[in-house]
C-alpha cells in the first residue's frame, strides 16, 4: 500500500472530502490530490500538519506509512 492510499483511507474514515482536508491544511485541493495519488511526496512539516488534522501523532502516521497499513483495527487504536 502506498502513502497516497493510506491518506485516502484516513480521509474517508474521518468522513471528510479532499476540499475539507485541504482547507484545514491550507493547501489547494490539487496539492492534496497529488499526495493521495502519490504524485508528490509530503514534506516533514506537511506530514506533521496532516497527522494533527487527523488527530494523530506524526510518529503514528509514520508508523502507518512504514507498516503500509490502515486496517480498521490499526486506525481504531490511533484515530481520535
Backbone as CSV, one residue per row, in Angstrom:
resi,resn,N_x,N_y,N_z,CA_x,CA_y,CA_z,C_x,C_y,C_z
1,UNK,0.854,-1.173,0.000,0.000,0.000,0.000,0.900,1.237,0.000
2,UNK,0.574,2.153,-0.818,1.372,3.383,-0.915,0.841,4.434,0.048
3,UNK,1.646,5.463,0.260,1.267,6.538,1.174,-0.050,7.183,0.767
4,UNK,-0.240,7.383,-0.526,-1.468,8.010,-1.001,-2.706,7.227,-0.625
5,UNK,-2.632,5.918,-0.706,-3.760,5.058,-0.336,-4.044,5.194,1.157
6,UNK,-2.990,5.285,1.945,-3.159,5.469,3.389,-3.839,6.804,3.670
7,UNK,-3.404,7.862,2.978,-4.032,9.172,3.167,-5.507,9.148,2.776
8,UNK,-5.793,8.487,1.669,-7.185,8.387,1.216,-8.028,7.613,2.231
9,UNK,-7.493,6.502,2.731,-8.220,5.707,3.724,-8.485,6.512,4.994
10,UNK,-7.474,7.240,5.459,-7.658,8.071,6.649,-8.748,9.115,6.432
11,UNK,-8.684,9.776,5.283,-9.672,10.827,4.977,-11.074,10.247,4.928
12,UNK,-11.210,9.125,4.278,-12.538,8.501,4.169,-13.052,8.027,5.518
13,UNK,-12.169,7.464,6.333,-12.590,7.009,7.659,-12.978,8.186,8.545
14,UNK,-12.389,9.335,8.302,-12.735,10.550,9.041,-14.021,11.178,8.485
15,UNK,-14.406,10.758,7.270,-15.649,11.245,6.674,-15.566,12.656,6.125
16,UNK,-14.399,13.033,5.609,-14.256,14.381,5.057,-13.795,14.321,3.604
17,UNK,-14.018,15.407,2.902,-13.658,15.481,1.489,-12.227,15.999,1.329
18,UNK,-11.712,15.858,0.120,-10.404,16.438,-0.183,-10.441,17.954,0.007
19,UNK,-11.522,18.552,-0.359,-11.682,20.000,-0.221,-11.602,20.411,1.247
20,UNK,-12.268,19.653,2.110,-12.269,19.980,3.537,-10.885,19.818,4.162
21,UNK,-10.217,18.713,3.880,-8.903,18.487,4.469,-7.880,19.466,3.908
22,UNK,-7.972,19.772,2.633,-7.020,20.727,2.060,-7.217,22.110,2.681
23,UNK,-8.460,22.471,2.987,-8.725,23.739,3.663,-8.117,23.773,5.056
24,UNK,-8.239,22.680,5.792,-7.637,22.597,7.129,-6.119,22.726,7.073
25,UNK,-5.537,22.176,6.009,-4.082,22.178,5.866,-3.562,23.421,5.156
26,UNK,-4.482,24.239,4.674,-4.148,25.464,3.937,-3.301,25.172,2.693
27,UNK,-3.724,24.134,1.961,-3.140,23.813,0.660,-4.295,23.701,-0.327
28,UNK,-3.985,23.701,-1.601,-5.058,23.557,-2.585,-5.531,22.103,-2.620
29,UNK,-6.741,21.916,-3.104,-7.255,20.559,-3.260,-6.372,19.788,-4.233
30,UNK,-5.863,20.479,-5.244,-4.982,19.849,-6.223,-3.734,19.289,-5.550
31,UNK,-3.152,20.060,-4.645,-1.967,19.593,-3.914,-2.302,18.350,-3.109
32,UNK,-3.419,18.401,-2.376,-3.803,17.236,-1.569,-4.062,16.025,-2.470
33,UNK,-4.700,16.249,-3.579,-4.981,15.173,-4.529,-3.678,14.530,-5.007
34,UNK,-2.667,15.339,-5.244,-1.363,14.812,-5.671,-0.748,13.931,-4.586
35,UNK,-0.956,14.290,-3.319,-0.463,13.446,-2.229,-1.181,12.101,-2.247
36,UNK,-2.512,12.137,-2.399,-3.288,10.891,-2.403,-2.977,10.014,-3.609
37,UNK,-2.533,10.622,-4.690,-2.220,9.854,-5.896,-0.730,9.571,-6.034
38,UNK,0.016,9.815,-4.960,1.461,9.558,-4.935,2.206,10.264,-6.062
39,UNK,1.731,11.442,-6.426,2.409,12.247,-7.446,3.477,13.138,-6.825
40,UNK,3.260,13.521,-5.551,4.172,14.403,-4.831,4.307,13.861,-3.410
41,UNK,5.532,13.833,-2.901,5.744,13.405,-1.521,5.476,14.551,-0.552
42,UNK,5.068,14.176,0.637,4.871,15.154,1.704,6.213,15.601,2.268
43,UNK,6.292,16.859,2.653,7.451,17.301,3.424,7.199,16.905,4.878
44,UNK,8.209,17.011,5.692,8.040,16.674,7.106,7.013,17.595,7.753
45,UNK,7.096,18.885,7.470,6.142,19.820,8.085,4.718,19.548,7.611
46,UNK,4.551,19.164,6.354,3.219,18.825,5.857,2.699,17.557,6.528
47,UNK,3.568,16.578,6.720,3.161,15.335,7.381,2.737,15.599,8.824
48,UNK,3.441,16.494,9.505,3.091,16.838,10.887,1.714,17.500,10.933
49,UNK,1.458,18.440,10.028,0.150,19.112,9.967,-0.955,18.126,9.608
50,UNK,-0.661,17.239,8.674,-1.634,16.248,8.240,-1.997,15.308,9.383
51,UNK,-0.991,14.846,10.099,-1.238,13.968,11.241,-2.134,14.670,12.262
52,UNK,-1.822,15.921,12.555,-2.627,16.681,13.521,-4.068,16.830,13.040
53,UNK,-4.252,17.053,11.754,-5.603,17.206,11.198,-6.423,15.930,11.377
54,UNK,-5.746,14.785,11.383,-6.437,13.511,11.571,-6.435,13.053,13.022
55,UNK,-5.918,13.906,13.918,-5.917,13.558,15.335,-4.875,12.509,15.674
56,UNK,-3.798,12.479,14.903,-2.729,11.509,15.119,-1.445,12.220,15.504
57,UNK,-0.568,11.503,16.192,0.793,11.983,16.369,1.519,11.715,15.063
58,UNK,2.473,12.561,14.729,3.233,12.364,13.494,3.909,11.003,13.482
59,UNK,4.357,10.542,14.637,5.025,9.239,14.705,4.074,8.102,14.327
60,UNK,2.795,8.257,14.634,1.813,7.235,14.271,1.604,7.227,12.762
61,UNK,1.535,8.418,12.165,1.391,8.491,10.711,2.595,7.833,10.037
62,UNK,3.782,8.082,10.561,4.984,7.451,10.013,4.898,5.939,10.160
63,UNK,4.418,5.462,11.311,4.253,4.020,11.504,3.295,3.439,10.479
64,UNK,2.228,4.169,10.186,1.267,3.696,9.189,1.934,3.608,7.824
65,UNK,2.735,4.623,7.483,3.443,4.597,6.208,4.411,3.421,6.158
66,UNK,5.135,3.193,7.252,6.106,2.112,7.281,5.434,0.743,7.250
67,UNK,4.325,0.603,7.974,3.595,-0.665,8.012,2.725,-0.847,6.784
68,UNK,2.550,0.254,6.042,1.661,0.268,4.887,0.289,-0.282,5.270
69,UNK,-0.220,0.253,6.371,-1.464,-0.281,6.893,-2.404,0.813,7.365
70,UNK,-3.648,0.665,6.996,-4.720,1.475,7.579,-5.874,0.546,7.916
71,UNK,-5.537,-0.650,8.373,-6.593,-1.584,8.734,-7.485,-0.948,9.779
72,UNK,-8.703,-1.376,9.832,-9.668,-0.822,10.770,-9.137,-0.890,12.192
73,UNK,-8.542,-2.006,12.564,-8.027,-2.165,13.920,-6.888,-1.191,14.201
74,UNK,-5.990,-1.020,13.242,-4.863,-0.096,13.400,-5.375,1.319,13.599
75,UNK,-6.289,1.729,12.756,-6.825,3.096,12.840,-7.645,3.290,14.103
76,UNK,-8.409,2.287,14.463,-9.229,2.386,15.668,-8.359,2.667,16.895
77,UNK,-7.158,2.135,16.907,-6.253,2.340,18.040,-5.683,3.748,18.096
78,UNK,-5.605,4.443,16.949,-4.889,5.705,16.920,-5.713,6.912,16.509
79,UNK,-6.811,6.727,15.817,-7.613,7.845,15.343,-8.555,8.296,16.446
80,UNK,-8.574,9.587,16.689,-9.461,10.125,17.725,-10.885,10.197,17.258
